[in-house]
Every structure is written in C-alpha cells, then in structure tokens.
Amino acid sequence: MSPLSGKVQTVLGPMDPNQLGRTLTHEHLSMTFESCYVAPLPGDEDVATAPIEMKNLHWLHQNPYSSQENLLLCQETEAVREELLSFRRAGGGAIVENTTTGISRNLGILQQLSKDTGVHIVAGAGFYVDQTHSDQTRKMSVEQLTDVIKNEVLHGADGTDIRCGVIGEIGMSWPMTESEKKVLRATASAQVELGCPVIIHPGRNPAAPAEIVRILQEAGGDIDKTVMSHLDRTIFDRRELLEFAKLGSYLEYDLFGTEVLNYPFNLEIDMPSDSQRVETLAFLLQEGYEDRILVAHDIHTKNRLTKYGGHGYSHILRNIVPKMLSRGMSQGQVDRILIENSRRWLTFK
Ligand SMILES: CC(=O)NCCS(=O)(=O)O
C-alpha cells in the first residue's frame, strides 16, 4: 500500500481529501506554450506581433496561438494570484495544475500561489506531447521513465522537494509516437506502484482516447483512476462518446470558456460552445455517468485571464453552474461533478 493511501498530495504536502472542496481538475497557472505556436494568416503578421491591447483582443480570441506573447502564461503570476483569490471568493477550493515536463512546469510558483491564496494546488508529473520531448527523454526506456515519474511523486520534481499529486497531463499526439507510447506505459507502471491519479491529453482524433485506454490497460494501468481530458474537442458523435464512456475512465470537459470559430489545431473541428458542453453533460448524466464527469477551463494562454478580458478561473463557478441548474441538473449532480468525483479521483489508493 502507498504511504499516500487515502490522501491527496498537494504542493504543500499530503492532505485530507475532504478538505478539497470544489475542484477544477485541468488548469494551468504557469506554463509556456511556444511549442504549439501557429503562424498567423497572411496579413495578420502585424497584429500577431503587437503587444496585447484592447483593440486586438477579438483577434487574439480567434487566434490565440499566433501571438508569441500570448503563449507565455508564466509571465502572469500576479494576475493569476488575483484570479485565485477571486476563485476562492466564488466558492472554489482546489485546482489540479496540469503542467508537465516540456511546457515549463514551475513548482516553486505553484507552492507560493497556494500559500498566498489558500487554494489547494495539485501538481502534475510526467511529460507533455512528443514535440516537447528532449533527446534525453526519447532515449529513456520505459523503466527509466517510470523511475522519473515515480520520483516526481515520491520525492519532488525539477530539483525541488515539491511533490506531484497526479501523473499528467500526459501528452499524446495523433497518431501516437513511439516516445509517447513509452511514456504512456511508464505512466501505467508508476500508477500501479503508487495507486495514484492519472490524467491524459489525447490526440485530436475521435479514436485517440480508446487507443490510449487500450495501451494503458495492457501496461496494467488503472482506468478507474484515469481522466481522459479534452473530450469537448475530441469525440463529437454521441454514440461514439457512449462507447468510450463504457471503458470506465473519467470523462473530462475542460475547455469551458473556449468558444472559437476556427480551432487552430484542427480546422476540421467545430469547437462546441459552452451551451453545447452543458447539453453534453446533461446527456451523460441521463445516460448514468454522474460518477465519471469532471470539468475545467484548461487556461493555458494569457488572453483567457480576466486581466485580458477573458473568462478566468471562476467562469465555471460563476456562470456555468447556474446554467447547469437552469438546464435541469440538480445541486446534488453539480456537487458530484465538482466535489465528489474530483475528490475520489485525486485520492491515492
Ligand atoms: C495545454 C494544453 O494542452 N491544452 C490543450 C489544448 S487543446 O486545444 O485541447 O489540445
């Protein structure tokens, strides 16, 4: 049995899961996303390199990955601190910070933010998508990768003694690369030994989540303790969604607040609106998946902060919860999603 059994591990140490409260299971508080820069359309070069200001916020909203400045959330610690205080005032308790190796995890900042604001923060172990893997990562065996991940949970990451409390977000592309598959197998091995929660970023294809679950299962992973992120931009067909749901992972709708006409990473995809996300949650509840749903905003660029006219970390609590209630969900179901499911997932076995 893990020494962490029955506990949640935050950046301030292990804690009683009952203290978490309303939890956003997929956010970033400090990271860089330059690896996912998308060149601006011809004619947009000037606005793409201009400083962020009111007159280009609409452009930025539609083209968030085409401004290098927008990809540096790591420069906004003061704004994030203010937002976390606002999140607490809105009734929020905890945030799972999904920044892993490859997108500039900064555990010292996370620990300080938690001390300053009283928000419980759980940090993520492991590796983001292949394009951010270092040569050293690519050369590692599954056993070596497993040791790295275990060490980040048991002893601390990035040369600190600050410990991660989940594995992930583990980044997968579509199709998955060999290096990503090794990381996935290492994730499963570490999970078996530690009894810990896992969270996956799937590639942008409806077949990706099930393929990931298959590989995790083959490597001994605990699907019941695994979150599949970003379903809002991955599985659109309801029949396919139910097929996937049967596999038993948590089903995360974590792009609340993202309403964009052209999804820059895959122009074939029509990104749903928040109203459509709520409709999908209602559908999953009706189909009996009340114990499997999780929600978040996955804030990872500057323009989504309230400082830049974005929705911020309190959008779900302030706007989406009332919408859920107005669409027939009960307070009990909302609490199940925001409190009980996240608590169960985050508690070490
Ligand atoms: C930080 C991160 O990976 N966000 C996910 C963006 S995506 O558009 O859902 O892939």
The ligand as an SDF file (V2000), in Angstrom:
LIG
                    3D

 10  9  0  0  0  0  0  0  0  0999 V2000
   -2.1640   22.9380  -22.5590 C   0  0  0  0  0  0  0  0  0  0  0  0
   -2.9440   22.0480  -23.4380 C   0  0  0  0  0  0  0  0  0  0  0  0
   -2.5040   21.0140  -23.8380 O   0  0  0  0  0  0  0  0  0  0  0  0
   -4.1510   22.4250  -23.7740 N   0  0  0  0  0  0  0  0  0  0  0  0
   -4.9450   21.6700  -24.6640 C   0  0  0  0  0  0  0  0  0  0  0  0
   -5.2800   22.4580  -25.8050 C   0  0  0  0  0  0  0  0  0  0  0  0
   -6.2430   21.5740  -26.8970 S   0  0  0  0  0  0  0  0  0  0  0  0
   -6.6760   22.5350  -27.8810 O   0  0  0  0  0  0  0  0  0  0  0  0
   -7.3820   20.9810  -26.2330 O   0  0  0  0  0  0  0  0  0  0  0  0
   -5.4460   20.4930  -27.4860 O   0  0  0  0  0  0  0  0  0  0  0  0
  1  2  1  0
  2  3  2  0
  2  4  1  0
  4  5  1  0
  5  6  1  0
  6  7  1  0
  7  8  2  0
  7  9  2  0
  7 10  1  0
M  END
$$$$
